[in-house]
Amino acid sequence: MEQLNKHQLILLALLVSFVTSIATGIVTVALMDQAPQSVSQTINRVVERTIQQVVSPATTTINTVNTIKETVVVNEDDQVVNTISKNSGSLIRIFRTNTDITSGTDAMTFVGIGVAVSDDNIIATDNSLISDGGKYFTSFSDGKLRDLNVLRSSPGEQIALLKIVADATTTMNLSKTILSKNDIKLGQSIVYIGGQTKNSVAVGIVSSLGTKDVVINTPNSNATTTQTIVSSIETTFPSNNLISGGPLLNLSGEIVGIKGTFLDSARADLFVPVSSIQNVLSSYRDSQKKPQ
């Protein structure tokens, strides 16, 4: 020992300390295995708290971003409820004035449902509900009747467009329903809103799709192309519960069709696809543009 210099003494001390720590660890582990469970649990708690106290201050000095991943389970019932809530305010009941031959007085007749499809309260409905010379109106929550103007009702079309006649006492509280831009699919869940005096709801699926081929002219060219489009929508809803003009909605709350009448079919359970609404609405807009 006397022959060792200062550096060698330091190295020797480190070696002895290392060997001692290893021996202490081995003895400690052996004793832990033989110790009662309550003692082991206490020691573990002390170790965990010691580590937590050491780590926590260190993490406060470092800018970290904690990402929380949350899994949201979407319930179909909630989607149906939201769909109804979003679109109930866009529906109106359409009435027509008919002359009662026996009494000579005008009788109010319920004819169907309309749904607002634009920000300026243009209402789409089944074209078969509109007849020449008929006077149409609707009622609001205040009980007052409002006249309806027929903006477009052309023979051969399945969709008619109406609008409430505004006056000083009219409060326009219709909310616009959103026209779906997605293709409807077989088996897709859908919601129908109907009812003569109050909203009634049916939930089902798309059971069949009718299609037809249409010829499309290419702009600035003599070429034409043939495209297959959806012409009718069949659902699982019983036909006796359907009222013309009632909207067919997807679970995102968008309108995908309207209960309509098909001149080439005797079936009473078919819906007109939303593309027909879009086409008629676009055609009406174009007709209202003033020439430059």
C-alpha positions as CSV (number, residue, x, y, z in Angstrom):
1,M,0.0,0.0,0.0
2,E,2.9,2.3,0.8
3,Q,4.3,1.8,-2.7
4,L,1.0,3.0,-4.4
5,N,0.9,6.6,-5.6
6,K,-2.1,8.9,-5.3
7,H,-3.8,7.9,-8.6
8,Q,-3.4,4.2,-7.9
9,L,-5.1,4.7,-4.5
10,I,-8.0,6.4,-6.1
11,L,-8.5,3.6,-8.6
12,L,-8.3,1.0,-5.8
13,A,-10.9,2.9,-3.8
14,L,-13.2,2.9,-6.8
15,L,-12.7,-0.8,-7.4
16,V,-13.5,-1.6,-3.8
17,S,-16.6,0.6,-3.9
18,F,-17.8,-1.1,-7.1
19,V,-17.3,-4.6,-5.7
20,T,-19.1,-3.5,-2.5
21,S,-22.1,-2.1,-4.3
22,I,-22.4,-5.3,-6.4
23,A,-22.3,-7.4,-3.2
24,T,-24.8,-5.1,-1.5
25,G,-27.2,-5.4,-4.5
26,I,-26.9,-9.2,-4.4
27,V,-27.6,-9.3,-0.7
28,T,-30.5,-6.9,-1.0
29,V,-32.2,-8.9,-3.7
30,A,-31.7,-12.1,-1.7
31,L,-33.3,-10.5,1.4
32,M,-36.1,-9.0,-0.7
33,D,-37.0,-12.5,-2.0
34,Q,-37.1,-13.8,1.6
35,A,-38.9,-10.7,3.1
36,P,-42.7,-10.7,3.8
37,Q,-44.9,-9.3,1.0
38,S,-46.0,-6.2,3.0
39,V,-42.3,-5.1,3.4
40,S,-41.7,-5.5,-0.4
41,Q,-44.8,-3.4,-1.2
42,T,-43.7,-0.7,1.2
43,I,-40.2,-0.6,-0.4
44,N,-41.6,-0.5,-3.9
45,R,-43.9,2.5,-3.0
46,V,-40.9,4.3,-1.6
47,V,-38.9,3.7,-4.7
48,E,-41.8,4.8,-7.0
49,R,-42.3,8.0,-5.1
50,T,-38.6,8.7,-5.1
51,I,-38.4,8.3,-8.9
52,Q,-41.5,10.4,-9.4
53,Q,-40.0,13.3,-7.2
54,V,-36.8,13.1,-9.2
55,V,-38.4,13.1,-12.6
56,S,-41.2,15.7,-12.1
57,P,-38.9,18.7,-11.6
58,A,-36.9,17.8,-14.6
59,T,-39.9,17.6,-16.9
60,T,-40.9,21.1,-15.9
61,T,-37.8,22.6,-17.4
62,I,-38.4,21.0,-20.8
63,N,-41.0,22.2,-23.3
64,T,-43.0,19.0,-24.1
65,V,-46.2,18.5,-26.1
66,N,-48.6,15.9,-24.7
67,T,-50.7,14.2,-27.4
68,I,-54.0,12.7,-26.1
69,K,-55.6,10.2,-28.4
70,E,-59.4,9.9,-27.8
71,T,-61.6,7.3,-29.5
72,V,-65.1,8.6,-30.1
73,V,-67.7,6.0,-30.7
74,V,-70.5,7.4,-33.0
75,N,-73.9,5.9,-32.1
76,E,-76.3,5.5,-35.0
77,D,-79.2,6.6,-32.8
78,D,-77.4,9.9,-32.1
79,Q,-76.9,10.4,-35.9
80,V,-80.6,9.9,-36.5
81,V,-81.5,12.4,-33.8
82,N,-79.1,15.0,-35.1
83,T,-80.4,14.5,-38.7
84,I,-84.0,15.1,-37.6
85,S,-83.0,18.1,-35.5
86,K,-81.0,19.7,-38.3
87,N,-83.8,19.4,-40.9
88,S,-87.1,19.8,-39.0
89,G,-86.9,23.5,-39.4
90,S,-86.7,23.3,-43.2
91,L,-90.0,21.5,-43.7
92,I,-93.4,23.1,-44.5
93,R,-96.9,21.6,-45.0
94,I,-98.5,22.5,-48.3
95,F,-102.2,23.2,-48.6
96,R,-104.4,23.9,-51.6
97,T,-107.7,25.8,-51.8
98,N,-110.4,23.8,-53.5
99,T,-113.9,24.9,-54.2
100,D,-116.5,22.7,-52.5
101,I,-119.2,22.2,-55.1
102,T,-121.9,21.4,-52.5
103,S,-121.4,24.4,-50.4
104,G,-119.8,26.8,-52.8
105,T,-117.1,27.6,-50.2
106,D,-113.3,27.2,-50.4
107,A,-112.0,24.1,-48.5
108,M,-108.5,23.8,-47.3
109,T,-106.9,20.6,-48.5
110,F,-103.5,19.2,-47.4
111,V,-101.5,18.0,-50.4
112,G,-98.0,17.3,-49.2
113,I,-94.7,18.4,-47.8
114,G,-92.0,20.9,-49.1
115,V,-88.4,21.4,-48.0
116,A,-86.3,24.5,-48.2
117,V,-83.3,23.9,-50.4
118,S,-81.7,27.4,-50.7
119,D,-80.7,30.3,-48.5
120,D,-83.5,32.4,-50.1
121,N,-86.1,29.9,-48.9
122,I,-86.9,28.3,-52.3
123,I,-88.9,25.1,-51.5
124,A,-88.7,21.9,-53.4
125,T,-91.6,19.4,-53.6
126,D,-93.2,16.7,-55.7
127,N,-94.3,18.3,-59.0
128,S,-97.5,16.1,-59.1
129,L,-98.9,18.1,-56.1
130,I,-99.1,21.3,-58.2
131,S,-101.9,21.8,-60.7
132,D,-102.8,24.7,-63.0
133,G,-104.9,27.4,-61.3
134,G,-104.4,26.0,-57.8
135,K,-103.8,28.4,-54.9
136,Y,-101.3,27.1,-52.4
137,F,-100.3,28.2,-48.9
138,T,-98.6,27.0,-45.7
139,S,-98.9,27.7,-42.1
140,F,-96.3,28.8,-39.5
141,S,-96.1,28.2,-35.8
142,D,-98.1,31.4,-35.1
143,G,-101.1,29.8,-36.8
144,K,-101.2,32.3,-39.7
145,L,-101.4,31.2,-43.3
146,R,-98.8,32.3,-45.9
147,D,-99.4,32.2,-49.6
148,L,-97.0,30.1,-51.7
149,N,-95.9,31.3,-55.2
150,V,-95.2,28.6,-57.7
151,L,-91.8,29.4,-59.2
152,R,-91.5,26.4,-61.4
153,S,-93.7,23.5,-62.3
154,S,-93.1,22.1,-65.7
155,P,-94.8,19.1,-67.3
156,G,-92.5,16.0,-67.4
157,E,-90.4,17.2,-64.4
158,Q,-90.6,15.5,-61.0
159,I,-89.7,18.5,-58.9
160,A,-91.6,21.8,-58.5
161,L,-90.2,24.9,-56.8
162,L,-92.3,27.2,-54.5
163,K,-91.6,30.2,-52.4
164,I,-93.4,31.8,-49.4
165,V,-94.9,35.2,-50.2
166,A,-93.3,37.6,-47.8
167,D,-95.2,40.4,-46.2
168,A,-94.6,42.8,-43.3
169,T,-95.8,40.2,-40.7
170,T,-93.9,37.2,-42.2
171,T,-91.1,35.9,-40.1
172,M,-88.9,33.7,-42.3
173,N,-87.6,31.0,-39.9
174,L,-86.9,28.2,-42.4
175,S,-83.5,26.6,-42.2
176,K,-81.9,25.3,-45.5
177,T,-81.4,21.6,-45.8
178,I,-78.0,20.6,-47.4
179,L,-78.1,18.9,-50.8
180,S,-75.9,15.8,-50.7
181,K,-73.0,15.7,-53.2
182,N,-72.2,12.0,-52.5
183,D,-73.6,9.1,-54.5
184,I,-76.2,7.2,-52.7
185,K,-75.4,3.5,-52.2
186,L,-77.3,0.2,-51.7
187,G,-77.7,-0.7,-48.0
188,Q,-77.1,2.9,-46.9
189,S,-79.0,4.0,-43.8
190,I,-81.5,6.7,-44.4
191,V,-84.1,8.8,-42.6
192,Y,-87.5,9.9,-43.9
193,I,-89.5,12.8,-42.3
194,G,-93.2,13.0,-43.0
195,G,-96.5,13.5,-41.2
196,Q,-99.6,15.6,-42.1
197,T,-99.9,17.6,-38.9
198,K,-96.6,17.0,-37.2
199,N,-93.2,15.4,-38.0
200,S,-93.1,11.6,-38.1
201,V,-90.0,9.7,-38.7
202,A,-89.0,6.5,-40.3
203,V,-85.5,4.9,-40.4
204,G,-84.5,2.3,-42.9
205,I,-82.0,1.5,-45.7
206,V,-81.8,1.9,-49.5
207,S,-83.0,-1.4,-50.9
208,S,-82.7,-0.7,-54.6
209,L,-81.7,1.9,-57.1
210,G,-83.3,2.6,-60.5
211,T,-80.9,3.8,-63.2
212,K,-81.1,5.1,-66.7
213,D,-78.7,6.1,-69.5
214,V,-78.6,9.8,-70.5
215,V,-76.8,11.3,-73.5
216,I,-74.6,14.2,-72.6
217,N,-73.4,16.7,-75.2
218,T,-69.8,17.8,-74.9
219,P,-69.5,21.6,-74.9
220,N,-68.0,23.2,-78.0
221,S,-68.0,19.8,-79.7
222,N,-70.4,17.6,-81.7
223,A,-69.3,14.6,-79.6
224,T,-71.7,13.0,-77.1
225,T,-71.2,10.6,-74.2
226,T,-73.6,8.2,-72.4
227,Q,-73.8,8.3,-68.7
228,T,-75.7,6.1,-66.3
229,I,-77.4,8.0,-63.5
230,V,-79.7,7.1,-60.6
231,S,-83.3,7.8,-61.6
232,S,-85.2,6.5,-58.5
233,I,-84.5,5.3,-55.0
234,E,-86.4,2.4,-53.4
235,T,-86.3,2.0,-49.6
236,T,-87.6,-0.3,-46.9
237,F,-90.3,2.2,-45.8
238,P,-93.9,1.0,-46.3
239,S,-95.6,3.1,-49.0
240,N,-98.7,3.8,-47.0
241,N,-96.6,5.8,-44.5
242,L,-95.1,8.1,-47.1
243,I,-96.3,11.6,-48.0
244,S,-95.3,13.2,-51.3
245,G,-92.6,15.8,-51.0
246,G,-91.2,14.4,-47.7
247,P,-87.3,14.5,-47.6
248,L,-85.1,11.4,-47.6
249,L,-81.9,12.1,-45.6
250,N,-78.6,10.4,-45.0
251,L,-77.1,10.1,-41.5
252,S,-75.0,13.2,-42.1
253,G,-78.2,15.3,-42.3
254,E,-78.0,15.9,-46.0
255,I,-81.0,15.4,-48.3
256,V,-80.6,12.6,-50.8
257,G,-84.1,12.5,-52.3
258,I,-87.7,13.5,-52.1
259,K,-90.8,11.3,-52.1
260,G,-92.1,11.8,-55.6
261,T,-94.6,10.4,-58.2
262,F,-93.2,8.6,-61.2
263,L,-95.4,8.7,-64.3
264,D,-93.8,5.6,-65.8
265,S,-94.4,3.5,-62.7
266,A,-97.4,2.6,-60.6
267,R,-95.2,2.2,-57.4
268,A,-95.9,4.6,-54.6
269,D,-92.8,4.0,-52.6
270,L,-90.1,5.6,-54.8
271,F,-88.0,8.7,-54.1
272,V,-86.7,11.2,-56.6
273,P,-82.9,11.5,-56.3
274,V,-81.3,14.8,-55.1
275,S,-79.7,15.2,-58.6
276,S,-83.2,16.1,-59.9
277,I,-83.5,18.8,-57.3
278,Q,-80.1,20.2,-58.2
279,N,-80.9,20.2,-61.9
280,V,-84.3,22.0,-61.6
281,L,-82.9,24.5,-59.1
282,S,-80.0,25.2,-61.4
283,S,-82.3,25.6,-64.4
284,Y,-84.5,28.0,-62.5
285,R,-81.5,30.1,-61.5
286,D,-80.3,30.3,-65.1
287,S,-83.8,31.4,-66.3
288,Q,-83.8,34.2,-63.8
289,K,-80.5,35.7,-65.0
290,K,-80.9,38.9,-67.0
291,P,-79.2,39.0,-70.4
292,Q,-76.1,41.1,-70.4
